[in-house]
Amino acid sequence: MWKFIVRRLLITFPQIVFLSVLVFIMAQLMPGDALTGLIDPTITQEALEIQRERLGLNNPWYIQYADWVTGLVQGDLGQSYRFKTDVTAVISERLNNTVLLSVVALVFTYLIAIPLGLISGRYNDSPLDSAITGYTYLGFATPIFIFALVILWIFGYQLGWFPTSGSVAPGMQPGTMEYYLSKLNHSLLPGISIALISVVGTVQYLRSEIVDTKQKDFIITARAKGASENRVYNRHIFRNSVLPIAAFFGWEITSLITGTVFVERIFGYPGMGLLFLESIGQRDFSVVTALTLLFGIASILGALLSDIILGMVDPRIRIK
């Protein structure tokens, strides 16, 4: 197992290096530069060139990339031209909100997906199975931002069950129980919105696993020995079907990245996704490149985690 993990890590490192090069080049290809829209429009061209020279914006891209990577290695993500402070500090302020939102989304994803998958697989071809399968098809076809807008309109504005924006109620004292409960309350609706779309793949996969497993010879043998139907499902079918779902955990982390970007924008939730979209509009290249790199690394590490979990669950896929 350790050899398998080491090999996957050796593959992961070049992926991260290639990602960093790609992210930096794409940022350089964006129109304008870090000073666009952030300077006095009456400034002279000479003064503007002096500022660009001072910030190293006139250097070739590979020199700027080398300076950027050097800063990354030293823990310096650069300066935000919009917030006039370190990018690390800007991202740290939003990171806690995004982590909370992601945890809430993951918890609700599995709380919803596993029961639906079990019911759909156990009672396949029944009206209940058709209803659950129909929901998964609807989830596959519906963009997450459309789904989130509908959820916000119904449960936020029409019913008023949840806050419609922000990450905490005004006037809350940080560190108090009321503060943390308010943070959790503000993350519930966007988290549930992400979960209700994220569950569809897991439900379909779990249903297929159960339908396939209950036709295996060892299940037929268990029934022939007189085992009750509940025992057959709980001890044999469920246990063998749910293990591969553990490998989806890493991919769920990857799917959350896309979901949080759009959902945070729709709900006005101040996380890294909203910061990312705002930074693009403000041409804050340091923040954009740092967040894109972090999102990409999270995706790569999520895939790595999935491979490792799958290797533990199914030793046949390990590289000899």
N, C-alpha and C positions, 0 to 999 in steps of 0.2 A: 504493500500500500504506500509506503514512504517513497519508493522509487516512482510510483505513478504520480504522487503529489509533486515531487521534485521536477519531473519531466513537464508537468503542466505549468509549474512556476517558471521554468526556463522558456516555455513558449509565451507566457504572459508578459515577461519583461520586454521583448522586442515589440509586442503589440502596443504597450504603453509608450514606447519611444516613437513608434510610427504615428500613434495617435497625437502625440505632442507636436510633431512636425506638421501633420495635417491640420491640426487646430490653428497653429500659428500662421500657416500660409493662408488658410481661409480667412482669418482675421485681417491679414494684410490685404486681401483682395476686396474687402468691404469698402464701399465708397467713403471718401473722406479719411480723416485720421483722428487721433485722440483729441486734437484741438478743435475739431469741427463743431461749431455751435456753442463752444464754451468760452469764446474770446470776444472781446469788444469788436463789433463789426467795423469800427472806425480805425482800428489799428493799422499801421502801415505794413506793407509787404516786407520791408526790411526787419521790422520788429518781430513779425511773424516767423521769418526764417531764423532769427536768433533763437526764438523759443523752440522751434523744431530742432535746431542744432543742439540746444542744451539738453533736450529730452532724448536725443539720439534717434529722432524720427527720420533723419536724412541718411542714416547708415543703411548699407545693404541689408536685405532681409536675414541673411545668414548670420550677420554680426548681431542684429537685434535678437535673433533666435538664441544665439549663444549667451548673450547677456540675460535673456529671459530664463533659460534653463539654469544658468549659474545662480540666479536668484531663487529659483524653485528649489534647488538642492540645499540652499541656505535657509529655506523656509520663508523666503521673501517673494510674495506673489505680485509685487509692484505697488504702484500708487493709483488710487482711484481718482480720476480727473473730475469726476462728478461730486464725490463726497469729500475730496481733499484729505484723504487719510489712507492708511494701508488697506489693501484689498483683503488681507487676512482678517482685519477687524470688521470690515463691512460684511464679509461672508459669515463670520462667527455670529453676528447679530441675528442672521436669518437661519443659520444652520439648525438651531434648536427647534424652531418652528417646523421646518421641513422634516426633521427626524421624528418629531411627535406625530405629524400628519402621516408619515410613512408607516409608523408603528400601528397607528389606529387603522389605517387602510389594510395592512397585512392581517391584523387580528380579525377584522370583520370579513376579510376575504376568505379565510379558512373557516370561520364560524358559519359562514353562509354556504361555501362551496362543498364542504365535506358532507353535511346532511343532505343537500340537494343531490349530490352525486350518488350517495348511498341509496336514497329513495328511488332515483331515476334508474339506477342499475338493478336494484332488487325487483322493482315492479316495472321492468321494461315492457314496452308496447302497451302499457295501460294508459288511460286518459291522464293520470297524474304525470306519467313519464312524458307524454306528448306536450303537456303544459310546460314542464321544466325544459324540455328540449326546445320548444318554441321560444322560451325566454332566452336561451343561450344563442339561438339564431338571431334574435332581435339584438342581443348584446354585441354579437360579432358585426352586425350591420350598422349599429349606431355609433357615430363618433363620440368620444368621451366628452367633448365640450358641449355638444348638443344635449347629451344626457344630463350633464351637470347643470346646465341652464334650466332644464325642466325640474330637476330636483330642487334647485334653489327657489324657483318660482312657487312650487307647491308647498314645500315644507318650511321655507324661509319667509316668503312674503304672504302667501295665502293663509297658511295655518299658523305661522309665527312660532313654530316649535323650536327653532334654532336661530342663532345670530346669523346675519346675512353678510357680514364683513368683519375684518380685523382678526386678531389672534387672542385678544383679551378685552374684557370690558373696561371702559374708562374709569379711572380712579382707584383701581385695584392696587394694593400694596404688594410689591414683589416679595416673595418668600412666605406669604401667608397661605393657608389652606384655601381660602376663597380665590386667591390668585390662580393657583394651580387648577382648581375646579373650573374656573372660567376659561383657562387655556384649553383644558380638555373639552369643554362644551363647544368652544369655537372650532375645534378640529373635527368634531363628530360628523357634521354634515358634509364637508368636503371629503373626509375620509371614507364615509359610506358611499359617496358618489363614485369614488375611485374603485371601491371594493365591488360594487354592484356590476361594474363592467369587467373588472379583473377576474371575477369568479367564473366567467363563461368557459374559458379554456380548461380550467381545473375540473369543473363539473363534467364537461364532455369527456375529458381524459379518464376521470374516475369511473364514470358510467361505462365506458368502453372496457376498462380493466375488469370491472365487476361482471359484466355480461360475458366476457371471455373466460374469466376465472371459474365462474359457476358451471361451466361446461367441461372443466378438466376432469381427468379420471379420478384424482384423489378426492374431489368433491362428490362424485358419484359413489365412490367407495364409502365415504363418511355417511352419506345418506343410507346406503345399503346396510351399514352397521347399526342403524337405528338412531343416529344422532338427530336431535331436534333441529328444526329449521333455524331457530335463533342461534343455536350453538354452531351450526354449519356456517352461518353468516358471520357471527362474531369471532369465532376462533379460526376459521379457515379462509373464507372469501374476503372479509374485510381486512384481515391482517396481511394477506398476500396482495391485495389490490391497493392498499393505501401507502405501502412502502415506496413505490415509485413516485408518489406525489411529493415525497420529501425532496426529490431532486428538482422539483419545480420552484423550490424556495428561492434559489439564486436567481432564476428567471423572473420571479415575481418582483424582486428588487429592481431588476432592469426595467420592467414594465412600469414601475412606479415613477421612474424618472420622467417619462413622457407625460404620464397622468398628472403629476404634481405641477408641471409647468403650466398646463392649460387650466387646471382646476384652481390653482392659486390665483391666477389672473381673474377668473370668473368670480370667485368668492372674495377677492380683495384680501387674500390671506398673505401676510408678509413673510414669505419663505424665499428659498433660493430660486424657485421657478419664477416668481414674480420679479425678483431682482434681476434675473437673466433677461426677461423681456424688456424691462425698463432700461437696462444697460445697453441693449441693442439700439433702442430708440434714441438714447442719449450719446451714442458713439463712445461709451466708456469701455474701450477695448481691453484694458487690463482686467476688468471684472468679467467681461464676456469670455475672454480666453481662459481665465482661471476657472470659471464655472463650467464651461464646455469641457475642459480637461477633467474636472472633478466628476462630471456626469459620465464622461467616457470611461474613466477609470472605474467608477462604480459599476458600469455595465460589464466591463471586462472581469472585474472581481466577482460579480454576480454569476457570470458564466463559469468562472473557475470554481466557485462554491458549488454550483450545480453539478459539475463534473466530479468533484470530490465526493459529494453526497451520493451521487449515482454509483460511483465506484465502491463506496461502502455497502450500498444496498445490493448491487449486482456485481459481484467480482468478475463476471465474464467480460465486462467492458474495459477492465484494466489493461494497460499496455504491458506486454511481457518484457 
